[in-house]
Amino acid sequence: MNVHERFGVVPVINATGSVTRLGGALVPEAVLQAMAEAAAHAASLEEWQAAASRCIARHTGAEAGLVTAGCSAGLFLGTAAILAGLDRGRMEQLPALRSARREFVVAREQRNGYDHAVRAAGATLVEVGFNEIVAHAGVRRTETWEYEAEFTERTAGVLYVAAPHAQPPLAELVAAAHRHGIPVLVDAAGEVLPRQRLPDLVASGADLVACSGGKAFRGPQSSGLLCGRRELIFSAALQLLDMDDHPVLWSPPADWAPPGWSGGPPRHGLGRLAKVSKEEIAGVLTALDLFYGGHYQRERGDQLRRLAEVARAIPAPATARLLDPSDGESFPTLEVHVGGRDAYAICRRLRAGQPRVFVGHGQLAEGVLVVHPLCLKDAEVPALCQRLREELSA
């Protein structure tokens, strides 16, 4: 009896990708092995996070880095670092900071449910710009001058959500914010492909960049990365780690603290609710080495082959279109156009049948099911093809 049978959980065919609700990406054997090795020995979490900082810096070009409990935790800790800096008194006050300087400026078109993480740390969001394109009321996006017009003595930072076509350009916004002495926090949850993407976001000059560790990196689903300026990363770490030690005994790794820093430890910070295990740190660092070492690129041919097999199984009048990004690194996907039928109903039946199949649902309103290859195994492809034939032919 396997673990699913023992606890009454039904496995599904994940043709959606590395979505959190289905457990994220499938974890490679090397990552699982690293987690098992870390689990077998006690070790200092400060030393683990110092090692993580070196590894993240090496791969991204950032001054320092931190392993977090997902991208949302990275945004949460990044906000706390910007609000408190290395001031232990301010750390103690969060999230109810007794200061007017706690506003983060964000484009109205970039607001989303995930910015709860920023607000939870004690920040207040101030919106700028308009969502004119979605409202069919114009063609302009939020512009840099609109951020600058909103900067006041209450402004603590800027929140920017990275996406391939995000506006204004990040480097332009960072330069403007820095002219006013204001740091920029970037939500780059899934923005790590192509492989140069995260280093490019860091190179923009953004003060902190947060991303997921359990998607394209294929680390533990509950992991994430925060990378950027050393003093801000150290502040985030101080507010995350267990500080229940005598100040006279506490001795963080020498290469981890910012140059010239000589303060003692704060008490437990608000990041305690998002703590990270040594197993997760070991897992995501191993995943980073695999990712930036090109290990996953060897699987791209198999992903294209699986999608082509699914495409051949699609019955008329439905049609299939294979999308293969020109960068040669981002994931290919398959769009299945359902031929005028109710895509929502088809998606529901796929989820309810045997075996249960989850396809991408972001384009159901356009009558499109999306098949993503990341979590799809060779052994599952025949069953996926059969289920699609059944529902598209019904």
FIZA-680714 format. One record per residue: x, y negated, z negated of N, C-alpha, C in turn. Coordinates in steps of 0.1 Angstrom, whole numbers, plus 5000, padded with zeros to 4 digits. Atoms other than C-alpha are relative to their C-alpha. Layout:
N
XYZXYZXYZ ...
% end
This chain:
394
500950125000500050005000500949885000 499250135000501549665010499449904992 500450105009501249344992498649945003 501350054996498249225012498950094996 501049905005496349545005499850004985 500150005015497249534968499249894994 500750125006495849184963498849965008 501250034992493049194989500049885009 499850114991494448935013500150065014 500049954986493748995051501049925008 499150074991496648905074499349965013 500650054988495848705105501049995011 499150034989497348655139500049855001 499850145000498748305138500549955013 499750064987498648155172499949855000 500250145003498447805157501449934999 498750065003502147745147500249994985 499650005014503647645114499149924991 500950085009500547505097500050054986 500049975014500447495060498950094996 501149915005497047655056500150145004 499749864997498447975072501350044995 498749965006501647975052501249955007 498850054994503947785075500750105010 499349914990506547945098500450134993 499449875005507748305095501449984996 498650025005510948305074500950105005 499149904995513948465090500650084989 499449915010515648755073501249944993 498850075006518848545066499549914989 500550095010516748295047499550084988 500549915011514948565027501250064992 498849955007518348715018500749904992 499450105008519748385007499149974987 500950025012516648334984500250114990 499949895009517048674970501350004992 498750025007520748614962500049894990 500150115010519948284945499250044988 500949965011517248444925500750094990 499449905008519648704911501049944990 499050065008521848444893499549874995 500350135005521348144870501149905005 499150104996522947824882499449864998 500550135003522747454876499349945012 500750064990520047284896500649875005 499350124995522146964897501150045010 499049954990524947164914499450045013 500749964988522447314938499649885008 500550124993521046974947501249925005 498850074995524546824950500550075013 499649924988525447114974499049975012 501050044989522147034993500349875006 499750134995523146674996501150015010 498849994991526446765012499550075013 500449934988524747015036499049915009 500950084993521946775046500749885007 499250114994524446495051500750045012 499249944989526546715073499250015013 500849974988523646805096499349885005 500950114996521746475097500849875002 499350134999524446205094499649904989 500450085011522746065063501149994989 499150015011524745945033499850124990 500349895010523046205011498650065003 501349934998520046435009499550074987 500749935012517646614985499050105006 501049904997515646934988498849974992 501250035007512046854979498950115002 501149904999508747054975499149965011 500850034988507546975010500249855003 499850144995507446645030499249914991 500750095009504746495008500749974987 499250035011506946544978501249915003 498950094996509746374997499549865001 500650145000507446075003499849954986 500350045014506446074967501249964993 498750035007510046084954500749885006 499450114993511245844981499349874995 500750125005508545594970500549964986 499650025014509545644933501449945000 498650055000513245584942500049855004 500050144996512445254960499449914989 500650085011510245134932500949994988 499250005012512645224904501449975001 498650014998516045224919500750094989 499349925010518545344892499749944986 500550065013516645154864499250104992 500749895007515745414838498749944993 501250065005513145174823498950005010 501050004989511345144856499550145003 500449864999511445524860499050044990 500949965011509745554827498649955002 501350064998506945324837499250065011 500749954988506045494870499050114995 500450074988503445534884499449864996 500650135003502045234864501149894997 498950095001504945004871499549864996 500350135004504744674852500749895008 499450094992505844474881499149975012 500950034989504144294910500750065013 499349954988506844434934499850155002 500349864997505144754944499250035012 500749994987503544694978500950065011 499349944988504444905008499149955012 500750044988503544755042500050125010 500249894990502145005068499149965011 500950034989500544975102498750074998 501349945001496845035101499850125008 500149894991497145275130500850124995 499349895006499545485109499550054987 500649955012497345535079499550145002 500549864999496545905072499950054986 500249945014495646135043501250034993 498749965007499246225036500649884993 499450125008499945865024499550004986 500349975014498345984992501350014992 498749975007501946084983500649874996 499450135003503145724984499249924989 500850075010500145584965500150074986 499949925013500545864938501249964992 498850045007504045734930499849864994 500250135006502545394921500049885010 500050104990502745204953498649965005 501250054994499944994968500349975015 499850014986499545005006499449875005 500550124993499144685026500050025015 500149974985497844735062500349875008 499850114990499044525091499650065014 500349954987498044535128498550045001 501449954997494844675144500150135007 500049874992493945015158499149975013 500850054989492744845190499850115011 500149904989493445145214498950104996 501049915004491345385194498649945000 501250075000488645125190499549955014 500350054986488645055228499849855000 500150145001489144695220501249925005 498850064996492544625235501150105003 499049914995495844765246501349994991 498850035008498344635220500150094988 499749925012499944835192500549904989 499450085010501244705159501449955003 498850064996504144465164500949964988 499150025012507244395142499749874993 500350125006506244035136498950014990 501149995009503044145120500450064986 499449965013505044335093500749884993 499350115006507244035087499149894994 501050105005504243805083499450044987 500649955012503044025055501050024988 499049985011506344045035499949884990 500050105011506143865002500950054988 499349965012507743874968499550134994 500649875006505444174960500350125009 499749894991506744384989501250084995 498949915004508844684978500650075011 499549914989509144875010499050005012 500849984988507844965045499850155001 500349864997506145295052499850025015 500149994986506545415088499850155003 500349864997505145735103500650035014 499349974987507445875130499250095009 500749914990505946025162500749965013 499350024987507246045198499749865006 500350124993505345735209499649894989 500350095011505145545175500549865004 499650144997505345165178499849924987 498950054992507044935170501250104999 498849915002510445105176500649994986 499550005014511845215143501249924998 498850085002515245055147499749855000 500450145000513644725155499349964987 500750035013511444745124500950004989 499049995011514344855102500849874999 499150125000516444555113499249884994 500850115005513544315106499850014985 500249975015512844475071501349974993 498750025007516544465062500449855000 499750145000516744095071499349934987 500750055012514244045042500450084987 499649925011516044295019499050114996 501049915003513244545022500350145006 499749874995513844925025498950065008 501049934992512045155050500050154997 500249865003510645495041499350065012 500549944988509945725071499450144997 500749875000507346005072500350075013 499749934988508846245097499750154998 500449875004506946555086500550115009 499749904990507346765118501049955010 499250064989509746545137501550044999 498649955000512846765139500450065013 499649954987512746885175499849895010 498849924998514646845197501049974988 499249995012517546905172500649864997 499450135003518946545176498949914994 501150105004515546395165500249954986 499850055014516246385127501249924999 498950095000519746255131499849865006 500350134994518445985154499149914991 500850075010515845885128500949944989 499050055010518645855102500849895006 499250104994520745665127499349865002 500850124998517945405131500349904989 499750095012519145265097498950014989 501149985011515945375078500750054987 499449975013516745395041499750144995 500349865004514945725035499150065011 500849934990513545985059499650134993 500549875006511346275047499450095011 500649914991510446585066499850144994 500449865005509146945062501250095001 499049904999511447235055499550135005 500649874997508947505064499350015013 500550004986508047415100501150055009 499049964990510647415128501350054993 498849955006513447465103499850154995 500349875004511747785091500550044986 499649975014512747755055498750034992 501249975008510347825026498949895003 501050104997506947665033499849894990 500250105011506947475000501349914999 498850085000510247305009500049885009 499950124992511146965024501449944998 498750085001514046725029499749864998 500050145000514646375019501449965002 498650044997517746205034500049855002 499850154999519145855034501149954992 499050075008521045615013500250074986 499549925012523045764984499349964987 500550055013521745544956498550044999 501549975000518045604966499850164998 500149855002518645984969500350044986 499749975014520245984935498949964991 501150045008517345794920498950115001 501049904998514946044936500350134992 499649885007516946334921499949994985 500150025014517046184887498550014995 501450005004513246154887499450145003 500549864996512946524900500550104990 499449895007515346724879499750004985 500249985015515046854843501149924993 499150085007516646594821500050034985 500149965014516146774788501350054995 498749975005519746754777500549894992 499450115007521846554753500849915010 499350094991523146244771501550015000 498649995001526646304758500550135007 499649874994526646654774499750005015 500550014986525046554807501249965009 498950034992527646554835499750045014 500349974986526446544871501250025009 498949984992528746654899500649865005 499450134998531246374906499749945013 500250054987530646354943498549975003 501550014998526846334939499549864996 500450145004526346004920500649895009 499550114992526745674938501349954994 498850055005530145514935499849894990 500150105011530545314903498850024991 501149975009527445464887500550064987 499549955013527945524850498950014990 501249995009524445544835499850144995 500349875005523145824814498750055006 501249954994520146044822498749934995 501350055005516545914821499350124993 500849895004513846124805499450065012 500749944988511746354827499349895008 500750104991510546154857498750065005 501349964995507246174875500250115011 499849894990508846414900500050144994 500049875006508646694875498850085005 501249934995505246784890500350065014 499749964987507046854923501450075000 498649945001510147054911500250115010 499549914989512147274934500850114993 499349895006513547614926501450025007 498749974993517147734933499850095012 500349924989515647994956499649925012 500450084989513947734977501249925006 498850074995517147524979500950095009 499249914993519147824990499450035014 500749964987516547915016500049895010 500150114990516147575032501449965005 498750034995519847515034500550115010 499749894990520347855051499249975013 500850034988517547755075500549895008 499350124994519247425082501250055008 498849954992522447605092499650085012 500549924988520447845115499549905010 500650094990518547555131501149925007 499050084994521547325137501150085007 499149914993523647625147499550055013 500649954988521347695176499450145000 500449865001520248035163498650015005 501449994996516547965170499849995015 500250024986517147865206500050135008 499949874993517848225215498650075001 501349954999514148295209499149945010 500850084991512848045234499550095012 500449924988512748295263498950104996 501049915005510748545242498749924998 501250085002508248265233499349975013 500650034987507748175270499450135006 500549874995507348545278498650034994 501249975007504648585252498849925005 501050094996502748285263499550045015 500449964986502848405300499150124999 500849885001501448735289498649964996 501350045005498548565271499349935012 500650074989497948335302499450105010 500549904990497548645324498750074996 501249935006494848775301498849925000 501250095001492548475303499150025012 500949974989489448565323499349875005 500850114994487648325347498650004994 499650134994486048075346501049924991 499050075008488447985317501450005008 498750014994491947875328501149984990 498950025009495347865312501149915007 498950094995498147605315501250004990 498849995008501647655302500749875000 499350135002503347345288501450034995 498649985004507147365287500849874999 499450145001508747045273501450005007 498850024991511546915295501350004992 498850015008513946885265500750134998 499549865001514447265265500150054986 499949965014514147275227498750004993 501350005006510647175217499250125004 500749884998508147455215499149995013 501050004989506247555247498750044993 501449965005502447595242499250035013 501049964990499547735262498749944997 501450065001496347535268499150105007 501049924995493347755273498749925002 501250084997490547555290498850105001 501149905002487247735281499050005010 500950004988485447645313498649954996 501450065003482547435299499350064989 500749945011481747655270500349934987 499950075013481547565233501350054994 498649965005485247575222499950024985 500149985015484247535185499450144997 500649875002482047845187501050115003 499049904996484748045204501150014989 499050005011487247935177499550064988 500549945012484948035149499950155002 500149854998484348385164501450065000 498649945001488148435169500450014986 499650005014488648355132499250114993 500949915008485748585121500150145005 500049874994486548885143501150094994 499049905004488849185140501050035011 499450075011491749115139499649855001 500350145001491248755128501149925007 499150074992492848515152499849854998 500050155002493748145145500849945012 499450084989494447925176500049854996 500050145003495247555176498749945003 501350054998492147355172500049855002 499950154999493346995178499449955013 500650044987491846985213498650065003 501249934998488547165207498949905007 501050104995486546845215500249995015 499850014986488046855250499850145007 500249874995487247225254501250085002 498749944998490747345249500450074987 499349925010492247625227501549995002 498650014998495947585221500750124993 499249895005498247885217501449964998 498650045003501547815199500850134997 499349875002504248085199500950024988 499049995010506248015168499850124991 500349895010504548265145499550135006 500649894993503448505172501050115002 499149894998505048855172499650085012 500249924988505449085202498850104997 501049895003503249355184498649944999 501350065001500449095180499449955014 500550054988500248985216498950085007 501249934994498049265230498749984993 501250035007495549215202499549865002 500450134997495548845208499349995014 500650004987494948895245498650065000 501249945000492149135238498949924994 501050085007490348905214499649885008 500350114991490648615238499150045012 500849954989489248825266498550024995 501349975005486348935244499249874998 500850125003485348585233499849915012 500150084989485948415266499150065011 500949934991483948675285498650024995 501349975006481048705261498949915006 
% end
